[in-house]
Amino acid sequence: MFEVTEGAQGSITSSYTFDPTHQDSVESLAIHGDVFYSSSKDYYIKKWDVASKKLLQGHDSPINGLATNGTQLFTASE
């Protein structure tokens, strides 16, 4: 996670790393309220609590896209 102030320039280092990390490249991100979703080529979707930065739930199938309509999470896979 990065905390970027308005007008910031140059390299910005991360202020927090969510753990456990994905084991392959992250393909997409989505946020809804206090919940943050990440999907990866490692076949996982991870659901995170933004405030506590803790993993709430995972999903284990090939994922290459995420979208939300405000009440539901939609996934795309191979």
N, C-alpha and C positions, 0 to 999 in steps of 0.2 A: 504494500500500500504506500502511496506517495501523498505527502501533504505539500501542495504547491500554492504559494501565495501569488496573488495577482502581480504581474509584472516580472515574475521570476525568469531568469535567463540562464543558459548554460546547462551543465550537467546537474541532475537532481538525483540524490540517492534515496533509496527506499527508507521509509520510517518504520516499517513493520513487514515481516514476512509471515504469511499464513502457513501454519504447520499442522498436519503433515503436508508437504508439498506434492505437486503432481510429479510423476516420474517421466513425463515426456512433455512436449511443447503444449502450452495452453492455446486453445483454438478460439474460444469465445468467452465473454463475460457478460453478466446481466445483474442488475441490482433492482430490488423491489423493497421499498421501505428500509427496514433494518436487516434485510437478508441479501446476501451477495452470492451469486452462483458462478462457478468456473467449470469449464469443460476442457478436456484434454485428449490428445491422441493416446493417452494411457488407458483409455476406455472408461474414464471416470467423470461423473459430474459431482462436484462438491458443493454443498450448501453451507454457507458460513454465516455466523452471527457477526454483523459489522461491529457492534459495540464491544463484545467480549473477544472478538477475533478467533472464535473457536469453531471447529468443525461441528456442524449439526447433523449432517447426513451425507452419504455418498451414493453413487450409482455406477454400476460396472458393465457397460456395453459401449461399443465404438460410437463416440459422439463427435459431431463436427459442426453443431450449431445450437444456439439457445435463443429463445424469445419469450417474453411475458406480456400478457394483456392486462396486468394489474391484479388478477386473481389466480391465474394459472401459469405454470411454467411449461413451455413447449420445447421439445428436443428434436434434433435431426440426427440421424445416424446412417451408416452405410447399409 
